[in-house]
């Protein structure tokens, strides 16, 4: 017998990866020697049920 599962069924399966939202946080730091701006990028994975603003503030306060 053939399977009755379609590609759409496979894609819509729930997984833990779907419950996260990814945020890119970019910080600027001024160099003391050359007075140039340096950029530091970090990708944050935040659970879907958590407030995004609160998660970023918590990360920046660390």
N, C-alpha and C positions, 0 to 999 in steps of 0.2 A: 504494500500500500504506500502511496505517496504521502509525504508530509503536507500538512495543511498550514504550515507556518510561512508567512510571507516575509519579504525583506522589511516591510514597515513594522511588522511585529518584532523583529530582531532589534531594530533601531529604537523602538519605544520601550524596550525593557528598562526598568529602573535600575540604577546602579549608584554607588556612592559618589562616583565622579560627577554625576548630574547634580548632586546636592551642593556643590561648591560653586562660588562665583570667584573669578580671578580679577584682581585689581592691580594696576601698575602704579606704584608710588615713585615719583621722581623728586629727589632732593637736590638742592643746589648748595654748594659749599664754595666760599671764596678763598682762594689760595692766598696765604699771607706773603709768600715770596714774590709771586708774579702778579698778584692782584687779579687773576683770571678766575672765571667761574668754572667749577667742575660739577658734573652731573652724576648722580648715583641713582641707578634704577633698581627697584626690587619688585618682584611679583608676589602678591599676597593671595593665598587661597582662603576664602572666607566661607563658612557654612552658609547655606541658603537662608536659614532662619535667623541669622544674626544681622544686626544693623550695620550697614557698610561704613557709615560715618564713625560709629563707635569703634569699629575694628581698626580703622585707620588711625584714629586718635590714640587708641591703646598701643598700636605699633610705634607711633612716633614718640610716645612718652617713655618707651623702654630705653 
